[in-house]
Amino acid sequence: MVTNSLEPSLRGLEELRGKKNLLAFSAGSDSTALFFLLLRQKIPFDIAIVNYQLRPQSDEEVSYAKELAQSYGKRLYLKTVALAPTNIEHEARSVRYAFFKEIIHEEGYHNLITAHQLNDLFEWFLMQLSKGAGLVELVGMDVVEKREDFTLVRPLLLTPKEQILGFLKSEGIHYFFDESNDDPRFRRNLFRHRFATEFLRHYPKGVAKSFEYLMEDKSLLLHPIHSIEKLLIASRPTKEYETKRLLDRMFKRAGYLLSNEQKEEILRQKSGVIAGGIAFGMDESSIMIAPYVKRKMQKNEKELMRKMKIPPPLRGYILQEGIDLRAIERYRYSDKE
C-alpha cells in the first residue's frame, strides 16, 4: 500500500521498535486500522482477541482476525468467554485485560498496544467532568503508560475517529462495526452521540493539542514513582488527597486497585500488608510498596534495616532481591530536594 495524506500519524513508536509487542485486536475500525498502520511502520507485533459471544458477528470477527494473522505472519491468541448479562462493560474489560496480562507474562511480551483514539479520550474527559474530577482523572489515558510488568502504548490516542474511518475507506480495508456502540444503555454512548462526536467533527486539531498540553501538565504535577525490581518508591505529598492519588497510582502499577477504605487504612497504619500480597510502608517523606515476602532475618540485618528506617513488611523482599539500601535512600528523598 502507498502512504496517503489521510494516513494517521502514530505516537509512541519509539517504545515499540525492536521490542516484542502484543496488539489488542477486535476487528473493529480502530484496531483494524492500527493493524495496517503498524505493518507500514514495520513494527513487530502479534494479536490477541476475545470472543464474548454477545453478537451474531462475533465468530466472523474471530475468523477475520485469524485471516489477517495468517496472511501477515502474526501469532494469534484467542479467548472465548460467556459473560453474565449484568455489568457487561466492566466484566468484559476485566476478562480482556486479565487475558492480555496472562499472555504477556507467559510469552515475554514487552508492550501491550491498544487502539484507543481521540474520541475515546474526549468521551472519558466529558464523563469525568460531569462527575467532578481533577486533572489526573480528566486525562485518564496517556500515549505511553508504564505498568509493573509491561508498557501500555496507545499510538492512535491523539487521532480523531473520523480520520481513522477516512483512512480505512480510502484504502478499502474491511472492518466490523460493533452495534453496542449505539446502545443507549451504556452511559458512554450518551456522551459519544450527544456531545463528543459532533464537537470533534468541528475542532479535532484544537482538542488534540489541548490534550497534549494537559498530558504535559499532568506529568509535571504527578510525583514520579521510582522502581527497583518490584519495589516502588515515591516521595510523599504534603496533602492527604494527593497522597491518596499517589497510592492509587503505585498500587495500580503493582496490579491492584485500592478501595477508599484501604487507602484510609494505609494512612492510619503507616505500614502493613494489603490483600495478603502487597507490603507497604510510609513516613512523612516517602511511600514504598513491594510484594510481601516473609523471611527470617539475622540480627545484623534487622539492625541495618532499623537504622535505614525500612518498614518491617518490606524488609523480606528487599533482602531477597539484594536491593542496595543506598539506592532506596536516594529515591526516597530525591524528589524532596
C-alpha positions in Angstrom: 0.0 0.0 0.0 1.2 3.5 -0.7 1.1 6.1 2.1 -1.6 8.8 1.5 -2.4 12.1 3.2 -5.3 10.6 5.2 -3.0 8.2 7.0 -3.0 8.9 10.7 0.3 9.6 12.4 1.2 7.3 15.3 2.6 8.2 18.7 4.9 6.2 21.0 6.6 4.2 18.3 10.0 4.6 19.9 8.7 2.3 22.7 7.8 -0.4 20.2 10.7 -0.7 17.8 12.9 -3.7 18.5 10.5 -5.0 21.2 8.1 -7.9 21.5 4.6 -6.3 21.1 1.1 -7.6 21.6 -1.8 -5.8 19.8 -5.3 -5.9 21.5 -7.4 -6.7 18.4 -11.2 -6.6 18.0 -11.7 -6.4 14.2 -13.4 -3.1 14.7 -12.4 0.1 12.9 -9.7 1.3 15.3 -7.8 -1.9 15.9 -8.0 -2.9 12.2 -6.6 0.5 11.1 -3.9 0.2 13.7 -3.0 -3.3 12.5 -2.3 -2.0 9.0 -0.6 1.2 10.2 1.8 -0.8 12.4 2.6 -3.0 9.4 3.6 0.0 7.4 5.9 1.2 10.2 7.5 -2.2 10.3 6.6 -2.6 14.0 6.8 -6.2 15.1 3.6 -7.4 16.8 1.2 -10.3 17.4 -2.5 -10.1 18.1 -4.9 -11.2 20.8 -8.7 -11.2 20.5 -11.5 -12.1 22.9 -14.8 -13.6 21.7 -17.5 -12.6 24.1 -20.2 -14.4 22.1 -22.5 -11.4 22.6 -23.3 -10.7 18.9 -24.1 -12.8 15.8 -21.0 -11.5 14.1 -18.5 -12.4 16.9 -17.4 -15.6 15.1 -16.9 -13.6 11.9 -14.7 -11.2 13.7 -12.6 -14.0 15.0 -12.3 -15.5 11.5 -11.2 -12.2 10.2 -8.5 -11.9 12.9 -7.3 -15.4 12.0 -7.2 -14.5 8.3 -5.1 -11.4 9.0 -2.8 -13.3 11.3 -2.2 -16.0 8.7 -1.8 -13.5 5.8 0.8 -11.3 7.6 2.6 -13.9 9.7 1.3 -12.9 13.1 0.8 -15.1 16.0 -2.9 -15.0 17.2 -4.1 -15.6 20.8 -7.9 -16.3 21.2 -10.1 -16.4 24.3 -13.7 -17.4 24.1 -15.9 -16.5 27.1 -19.6 -16.2 28.0 -20.4 -13.0 30.1 -23.1 -12.6 32.7 -25.8 -10.1 31.5 -25.2 -7.7 34.4 -22.5 -5.1 34.2 -21.2 -6.5 30.9 -18.9 -3.5 30.2 -16.9 -3.8 33.4 -16.7 -7.6 33.2 -15.6 -7.6 29.6 -12.8 -5.2 30.4 -11.7 -7.3 33.4 -11.7 -10.5 31.3 -9.9 -8.8 28.4 -7.0 -7.3 30.4 -6.6 -10.5 32.5 -6.2 -12.4 29.3 -3.7 -9.9 27.9 -1.6 -9.9 31.1 -1.6 -13.7 31.1 -0.2 -13.8 27.5 2.4 -11.1 28.3 3.7 -12.9 31.3 3.8 -16.4 29.7 5.2 -15.3 26.3 7.5 -12.5 27.4 6.0 -9.5 25.6 7.3 -6.1 26.4 4.4 -3.9 25.3 0.6 -4.1 25.0 -0.7 -1.9 22.2 -4.3 -0.7 22.3 -6.3 1.2 19.7 -7.8 3.9 21.9 -8.2 7.1 19.9 -9.0 10.8 20.5 -12.8 10.3 20.7 -12.3 7.7 23.4 -10.1 10.1 25.3 -12.6 13.0 24.9 -15.6 10.9 25.9 -13.7 9.9 29.1 -12.9 13.5 29.8 -16.5 14.6 29.5 -17.7 11.7 31.7 -15.2 12.6 34.4 -16.1 16.3 34.0 -19.7 15.5 34.6 -18.9 13.8 37.9 -16.4 16.4 39.2 -12.8 15.4 38.7 -9.2 16.7 38.9 -6.6 16.7 36.2 -5.4 13.2 36.8 -8.9 11.8 36.4 -9.8 14.1 33.5 -6.8 12.9 31.5 -7.3 9.3 32.2 -5.1 7.9 29.4 -1.5 8.5 28.2 0.2 7.5 24.9 2.8 5.6 26.9 1.9 4.2 30.3 4.3 2.2 32.3 2.8 -0.8 34.2 4.5 -3.2 36.6 5.5 -5.9 34.1 4.8 -4.2 30.7 4.3 -0.9 29.0 0.9 0.1 27.6 1.1 2.0 24.3 -1.8 3.8 22.6 -0.4 5.0 19.2 -3.7 6.5 18.0 -4.7 8.3 21.2 -4.5 11.8 19.6 -6.1 10.8 16.3 -9.8 11.5 15.8 -12.1 8.7 14.8 -13.2 10.5 11.6 -9.6 10.4 10.3 -9.3 6.6 11.1 -12.5 5.9 9.2 -11.3 8.0 6.3 -8.1 6.0 6.2 -9.9 2.7 6.1 -12.3 3.9 3.4 -9.5 5.3 1.2 -7.6 2.0 1.5 -10.6 -0.2 1.1 -9.8 -2.0 4.3 -12.6 -4.2 5.7 -13.6 -3.9 9.4 -16.6 -4.8 11.6 -19.0 -2.3 13.3 -19.9 -3.1 16.9 -23.6 -2.3 17.3 -23.2 -2.0 21.1 -21.5 1.4 20.3 -25.1 2.7 19.6 -26.7 1.0 22.6 -28.3 3.8 24.7 -28.0 1.6 27.8 -24.3 2.4 28.0 -23.5 5.8 29.5 -20.5 6.3 27.3 -22.7 6.1 24.2 -24.8 9.0 25.5 -21.7 11.2 25.8 -20.5 10.0 22.4 -23.6 10.7 20.4 -24.9 13.8 22.1 -21.6 15.7 22.7 -18.2 14.2 21.8 -18.6 13.2 18.1 -20.1 16.4 16.9 -17.7 18.6 18.8 -14.7 16.7 17.5 -16.0 16.9 13.9 -15.6 20.6 14.2 -12.5 21.0 16.4 -10.3 17.9 16.2 -6.9 19.7 16.0 -7.7 22.0 18.9 -8.9 19.1 21.1 -5.8 17.0 20.3 -3.4 20.0 21.0 -5.2 20.7 24.3 -4.8 17.1 25.4 -1.1 17.3 24.5 -0.7 20.3 26.9 -2.8 18.6 29.6 -0.7 15.4 29.4 2.5 17.6 29.8 0.9 19.4 32.8 -0.1 16.1 34.4 3.4 14.7 34.1 4.8 17.8 35.8 2.2 17.7 38.6 2.4 14.0 39.4 5.0 12.7 41.8 7.4 10.4 40.0 7.4 6.7 41.0 10.8 5.1 41.1 11.2 1.3 40.8 14.0 -1.1 41.8 12.8 -4.6 40.7 9.2 -4.6 42.0 9.9 -2.2 44.9 8.1 1.1 44.1 9.3 4.3 45.9 7.9 7.8 45.8 8.2 10.9 47.9 5.1 11.6 49.9 2.9 14.6 49.1 2.1 17.0 51.9 -1.7 16.9 51.3 -3.8 13.9 52.1 -5.8 13.8 48.9 -2.6 13.9 46.9 -1.2 11.1 49.0 -4.3 9.0 48.2 -3.9 9.7 44.5 -0.3 8.6 44.7 -1.3 5.4 46.5 -3.8 4.8 43.7 -1.0 5.1 41.1 1.5 3.0 42.9 -0.9 0.1 43.6 -2.2 0.3 40.1 1.3 -0.2 38.8 1.6 -3.2 41.1 -1.6 -4.6 39.5 -4.1 -3.8 42.4 -6.9 -1.3 42.6 -7.3 0.2 46.1 -10.7 0.9 47.6 -11.2 4.1 49.5 -11.4 2.1 52.8 -8.0 0.6 52.0 -6.4 4.0 51.4 -7.7 5.2 54.7 -6.3 2.1 56.4 -2.9 2.6 54.8 -2.9 6.2 56.1 -3.8 5.1 59.6 -1.4 2.1 59.8 1.6 3.6 58.0 2.9 0.1 57.3 1.4 -3.4 56.7 0.2 -5.8 54.1 -2.8 -5.3 51.8 -4.8 -8.2 50.3 -2.2 -10.6 51.7 0.3 -9.9 49.0 1.5 -6.3 48.8 3.6 -4.8 51.6 3.5 -1.0 52.2 5.3 1.5 54.4 5.3 5.2 54.6 6.7 8.0 56.8 6.4 11.8 56.5 8.8 11.8 53.5 8.2 8.7 51.4 5.9 5.8 50.4 7.2 2.4 49.4 5.4 -0.8 48.3 6.6 -4.2 47.2 5.5 -7.9 47.1 5.2 -9.2 50.6 7.9 -11.8 51.4 8.1 -13.5 54.8 11.8 -14.1 55.6 13.8 -14.8 58.8 16.5 -12.1 59.3 19.8 -12.2 61.1 20.4 -9.8 64.0 22.8 -7.6 61.9 20.2 -7.5 59.0 17.5 -6.3 61.4 19.7 -3.7 62.9 20.7 -2.3 59.5 17.1 -2.2 58.3 16.2 -0.4 61.5 18.9 2.2 61.1 17.8 2.8 57.5 14.2 3.2 58.6 12.9 0.4 56.3 9.4 -0.5 57.3 9.3 -4.2 58.6 6.8 -5.5 56.0 9.1 -4.5 53.2 12.3 -6.0 54.6 11.9 -9.6 53.4 11.5 -8.6 49.7 14.4 -6.1 49.9 16.7 -8.8 51.4 15.5 -11.5 49.0 16.3 -9.4 45.9 19.6 -8.0 47.4 18.5 -4.4 46.8 21.1 -1.7 47.5 19.8 0.3 50.5 21.7 3.4 49.3 19.6 3.3 46.1 16.4 3.2 48.2 17.6 6.1 50.3 18.4 8.1 47.2 15.0 7.6 45.7 13.1 8.2 48.9 14.3 11.7 49.4 15.5 12.8 45.9 12.2 14.5 45.0 12.1 16.5 48.2 15.3 18.3 47.4 
